[in-house]
Amino acid sequence: MAKITEDDVLNLAKLSRLQFSNDELSGVVKEIEAILGYVEQLQTVNLSDYKPTYQVTGLKNVMRPDEAYDYGVTSDELLKN
């Protein structure tokens, strides 16, 4: 498993617009490593005997009609709010 560094977490935090204190940073590194370890463990599961499940309801392309509905309110009345 790849080692996650504090610099990696700081870069990810910058991209996500998150801020961590120095105390939080070490905890976040451990949490991300635990998550990635679990994902790595899941990748070892043999699923060759199973078909992929794309959806479970049996419905295909269920869509509502695209119809305009008049609520009886004008744009000017809405903009007054």
C-alpha positions in Angstrom: 0.0 0.0 0.0 1.2 3.5 -0.8 2.2 5.6 2.2 0.2 8.7 2.6 2.2 11.7 3.8 1.2 14.8 5.6 2.1 16.7 2.4 -0.3 14.6 0.4 -3.1 15.4 2.9 -2.3 19.1 2.9 -2.4 19.1 -0.9 -5.8 17.3 -0.9 -7.0 19.7 1.8 -6.0 22.7 -0.3 -7.8 21.3 -3.3 -10.9 20.6 -1.1 -10.6 24.0 0.6 -10.3 22.4 4.0 -8.0 23.5 6.8 -6.5 21.2 9.4 -4.6 22.1 12.6 -1.4 20.3 13.3 -3.2 18.1 15.8 -5.9 17.1 13.3 -3.4 16.5 10.4 -1.9 13.4 11.9 -5.3 11.9 12.7 -6.5 12.6 9.1 -3.4 10.9 7.7 -4.2 7.8 9.8 -7.9 7.8 8.8 -7.1 8.1 5.1 -4.5 5.3 5.4 -7.2 3.1 7.1 -9.7 3.9 4.3 -7.2 3.0 1.6 -6.3 -0.2 3.4 -9.9 -1.2 3.5 -10.3 -0.4 -0.3 -7.2 -2.5 -1.0 -8.7 -5.4 1.0 -11.9 -5.2 -1.0 -9.9 -5.4 -4.2 -8.7 -8.8 -3.3 -12.3 -10.3 -3.2 -13.0 -12.7 -6.0 -16.2 -11.8 -7.8 -15.7 -13.7 -11.0 -18.8 -15.9 -10.3 -21.2 -12.9 -10.0 -22.8 -10.8 -12.6 -22.6 -7.0 -12.2 -25.7 -5.4 -10.7 -26.5 -2.2 -12.5 -29.9 -1.6 -10.9 -32.2 -3.7 -8.8 -35.8 -2.5 -9.7 -36.1 -4.0 -13.2 -37.2 -0.6 -14.5 -35.7 0.9 -17.6 -35.5 4.6 -18.5 -38.4 5.7 -16.3 -38.9 9.3 -16.9 -41.7 11.8 -16.2 -43.2 13.8 -19.0 -41.5 17.1 -19.6 -44.4 19.4 -19.3 -44.5 23.1 -18.2 -46.7 23.8 -15.2 -48.2 27.2 -14.6 -48.2 28.1 -10.9 -50.1 31.3 -11.5 -47.3 33.5 -10.3 -45.5 36.0 -12.5 -41.7 36.6 -12.6 -42.3 40.1 -11.2 -44.2 38.8 -8.2 -41.5 36.3 -7.5 -38.8 38.9 -7.7 -40.6 41.1 -5.1 -39.7 38.5 -2.5 
